[in-house]
Amino acid sequence: MTGTRVLVVDDEPGLVHALSINLRAHGWDVATAQDGAQALGLAATFNPEVVLLDLGLPDISGLDVIAGIRGWSRMPIVVLSARQDGEDKVNALDAGADDYVTKPFAMNELLARLRAAVRRAVPGDATEAVVEAGGLRIDLARRRVLRLGDEVRLSPTEWALIEVLVRNRGRLISRHQLLQEVWGPAYTTETEYLRVYTAQLRRKLERDPAHPRHIITQPGMGYIFETT
């Protein structure tokens, strides 16, 4: 795995130091972060080929870090956690982690898990972490939207909707797909939800909500997010 980039995220300095030494000794290119905000930033700038992530971070949950990365990338994420409860493992895997290793661990097993995660990765399955659209700056990693430099407060549902649109920007996304991805399979006929929430997003994000430039409706079909 010579030169393979790995991001190690853990708030235990001693463990991070030991992992870095061992990984570098085996040829890995290592970057480290001790909190979730730093991890999200490095995921976008260092662009690791695999992330080794602790769930118990001092600022935000490791699950939120997984969600932030999954908003724009399918890079492999291996959770390394002292939490051995089965529910914690299920929650991490449901959030988008690819593997789960509990502490204490054997270094040779951890290396094997990391190599396997890299081998399973799908090349090119990522987009930019930050998308610019006119006066909008949409940070998919940090789950933030700026309009003309000011942060826009979005509800979780508003964020989920804009995230799907931005990840698929320039492409028509059907009403059925949007409803399924944002609200779930039980809501695929609730088109009124889309009308309400796209109207809310336009009021917050568009310069002229009555004549939107970015969140475009294709009547009877779906929606497109345009960056121009």
Secondary structure, 3 states (H helix, E strand, C coil): CCCCEEEEECCCHHHHHHHHHHHHHCCCEEEEECCHHHHHHHHHHCCCCEEEECCCCCCCCHHHHHHHHHCCECCCEEEEECCCCHHHHHHHHHHCCCEEEECCCCHHHHHHHHHHHHHHCCCCCECCCEEEECCEEEECCCCEEEECCEEECCCHHHHHHHHHHHHCCCCCEEHHHHHHHHCCHHHCCCHHHHHHHHHHHHHHHCCCCCCCCCEEEECCCEEEECCC
